[in-house]
Amino acid sequence: MEGDQDALAFIYSTHFHSLYRYGMKLHADGNLVKDCIHDLFTGIWLSRERLSVTDSIKFYLLASLKRKIGRQQQGVFSRLFEHTEEPFTHSREDDLIHEQASAERTQKLEKVMSNLPRRQREILYLRFYEGLDTQQTAAIMSLSVNSTYVLLSKALNYLKKNSDQLLLVLLSSLTLYS
């Protein structure tokens, strides 16, 4: 019994941040997302004897969280591709400059990304930020594998056509720290 608790605690601590980031892409209310994550793990604990073996815990958790948030409230993505930075020790002035530059880059990136349909943003997030394969992405998004390839191709073509804008955002990130 204690081994089960330790295993669940390990899974929780390993996947919480990834689940939270993905949940925030699905719904803007951080408290609702945290509640759904906690409900998800509570449900896992309560039904632990009936659970079947899975090839990918991450896939199972992401898909379950999406369903749980969807049941809580049918909403629209409010934020996608939130820019996160690794913490560094800088002077307060460096931190302020970094925050301003980061806000500008985020704003430029959001401008480019905002022109993508919601489903295309979601597929890019699942494939490239969460590292899910095509079958897992298709299952989470309730698409066929072929439709997943088509949707991903459309999103990537859009990014390719707007690569000059994205390149400027990326270059400004690199030159800031060189």
C-alpha positions as CSV (number, residue, x, y, z in Angstrom):
1,M,0.0,0.0,0.0
2,E,2.8,2.4,0.9
3,G,4.6,1.5,-2.3
4,D,1.5,2.4,-4.3
5,Q,1.5,5.8,-2.6
6,D,5.2,6.4,-3.3
7,A,4.7,5.4,-6.9
8,L,1.7,7.8,-7.3
9,A,3.6,10.6,-5.6
10,F,6.5,10.0,-7.9
11,I,4.3,10.1,-11.0
12,Y,2.6,13.2,-9.6
13,S,5.8,15.1,-9.0
14,T,7.3,14.0,-12.3
15,H,4.3,15.0,-14.5
16,F,2.6,17.8,-12.6
17,H,4.4,20.7,-14.3
18,S,3.8,19.3,-17.8
19,L,0.2,18.6,-17.0
20,Y,-0.3,22.1,-15.6
21,R,1.3,23.8,-18.6
22,Y,-0.9,21.8,-21.0
23,G,-4.0,22.4,-18.8
24,M,-3.3,26.2,-19.0
25,K,-3.4,25.9,-22.8
26,L,-6.8,24.4,-22.5
27,H,-8.2,26.7,-19.9
28,A,-7.1,30.1,-18.5
29,D,-8.1,29.4,-14.8
30,G,-5.1,28.1,-13.1
31,N,-7.1,27.0,-10.0
32,L,-9.5,25.0,-12.2
33,V,-6.5,23.3,-13.9
34,K,-4.9,22.4,-10.6
35,D,-8.2,21.1,-9.3
36,C,-8.6,18.9,-12.4
37,I,-5.0,17.6,-12.0
38,H,-5.7,16.8,-8.3
39,D,-9.0,15.2,-9.2
40,L,-7.2,13.1,-11.9
41,F,-4.7,11.8,-9.4
42,T,-7.4,11.2,-6.8
43,G,-9.4,9.2,-9.4
44,I,-6.3,7.2,-10.2
45,W,-5.8,6.4,-6.5
46,L,-9.4,5.4,-6.0
47,S,-9.5,3.2,-9.0
48,R,-5.9,1.9,-8.8
49,E,-7.0,-1.8,-8.6
50,R,-9.0,-1.5,-11.8
51,L,-6.4,0.4,-13.9
52,S,-4.8,-1.4,-16.8
53,V,-1.2,-1.1,-17.8
54,T,-0.3,1.7,-20.2
55,D,2.6,2.1,-22.6
56,S,2.8,5.9,-21.9
57,I,1.9,7.4,-18.6
58,K,2.4,10.9,-20.0
59,F,-0.1,10.2,-22.8
60,Y,-2.6,8.7,-20.4
61,L,-2.3,11.7,-18.0
62,L,-2.5,14.3,-20.8
63,A,-5.5,12.7,-22.4
64,S,-7.3,12.3,-19.1
65,L,-6.6,15.9,-18.1
66,K,-8.0,17.1,-21.4
67,R,-11.2,15.2,-20.9
68,K,-11.5,16.3,-17.3
69,I,-11.0,20.0,-18.1
70,G,-13.5,19.6,-21.1
71,R,-16.1,18.2,-18.7
72,Q,-15.5,21.1,-16.2
73,Q,-16.2,23.8,-18.8
74,Q,-16.3,24.0,-22.6
75,G,-13.8,26.8,-23.2
76,V,-11.5,28.3,-25.8
77,F,-7.7,28.4,-25.5
78,S,-6.8,31.6,-23.8
79,R,-3.1,31.1,-23.8
80,L,-0.9,28.9,-25.9
81,F,2.9,28.6,-26.1
82,E,3.5,30.5,-22.9
83,H,7.2,31.5,-22.9
84,T,9.0,30.2,-19.9
85,E,12.5,31.1,-18.9
86,E,15.1,29.2,-16.9
87,P,15.9,31.1,-13.6
88,F,19.2,32.9,-13.6
89,T,20.8,35.1,-11.0
90,H,21.1,38.6,-12.4
91,S,21.1,42.1,-11.1
92,R,17.7,43.8,-10.8
93,E,18.5,45.9,-13.8
94,D,19.3,42.8,-15.9
95,D,16.1,41.2,-14.7
96,L,14.1,44.2,-15.8
97,I,15.7,44.3,-19.2
98,H,15.2,40.5,-19.6
99,E,11.5,40.8,-18.5
100,Q,10.9,43.6,-21.0
101,A,12.7,41.7,-23.9
102,S,10.9,38.5,-23.0
103,A,7.5,40.3,-23.0
104,E,8.3,41.8,-26.4
105,R,9.3,38.4,-27.8
106,T,6.2,36.7,-26.4
107,Q,4.0,39.4,-27.8
108,K,5.6,38.9,-31.3
109,L,5.3,35.2,-31.1
110,E,1.7,35.4,-29.9
111,K,0.9,37.7,-32.8
112,V,2.2,35.1,-35.3
113,M,0.6,32.2,-33.5
114,S,-2.8,33.9,-32.9
115,N,-3.5,33.7,-36.7
116,L,-3.4,29.9,-36.4
117,P,-6.7,28.1,-35.8
118,R,-7.0,26.7,-32.2
119,R,-6.7,23.1,-33.3
120,Q,-3.5,23.9,-35.2
121,R,-2.0,25.5,-32.1
122,E,-3.0,22.5,-30.1
123,I,-1.4,20.0,-32.4
124,L,1.8,22.0,-32.4
125,Y,1.8,22.1,-28.7
126,L,1.2,18.4,-28.2
127,R,3.7,17.3,-30.9
128,F,6.6,19.7,-30.1
129,Y,6.2,20.9,-26.6
130,E,4.9,17.6,-25.1
131,G,6.7,15.3,-27.5
132,L,3.8,13.0,-28.2
133,D,3.9,10.9,-31.3
134,T,1.3,11.1,-34.1
135,Q,-0.9,8.3,-32.8
136,Q,-1.0,9.8,-29.3
137,T,-1.7,13.3,-30.6
138,A,-4.5,11.9,-32.8
139,A,-6.1,10.1,-29.8
140,I,-6.0,13.2,-27.6
141,M,-7.5,15.4,-30.3
142,S,-10.0,12.8,-31.4
143,L,-8.7,12.7,-34.9
144,S,-7.6,10.0,-37.3
145,V,-3.9,9.6,-37.8
146,N,-4.3,10.9,-41.4
147,S,-6.2,14.0,-40.2
148,T,-3.5,14.6,-37.7
149,Y,-0.8,14.6,-40.4
150,V,-2.9,17.0,-42.5
151,L,-3.6,19.4,-39.6
152,L,0.1,19.3,-38.6
153,S,1.1,20.0,-42.2
154,K,-1.2,23.0,-42.4
155,A,0.2,24.4,-39.2
156,L,3.8,23.9,-40.2
157,N,3.1,25.4,-43.7
158,Y,1.7,28.5,-42.0
159,L,4.8,28.8,-39.8
160,K,7.0,28.3,-42.8
161,K,5.3,31.1,-44.7
162,N,5.7,33.4,-41.6
163,S,9.2,32.2,-40.8
164,D,10.6,35.7,-41.3
165,Q,8.6,36.9,-38.3
166,L,9.4,33.9,-36.2
167,L,13.1,34.1,-37.1
168,L,13.2,37.7,-35.9
169,V,11.7,36.6,-32.6
170,L,14.3,33.8,-32.2
171,L,17.2,35.9,-33.2
172,S,16.2,38.6,-30.7
173,S,16.3,35.8,-28.1
174,L,19.7,34.7,-29.0
175,T,21.3,38.1,-29.3
176,L,20.0,39.1,-25.9
177,Y,22.2,36.5,-24.2
178,S,25.3,36.4,-26.4
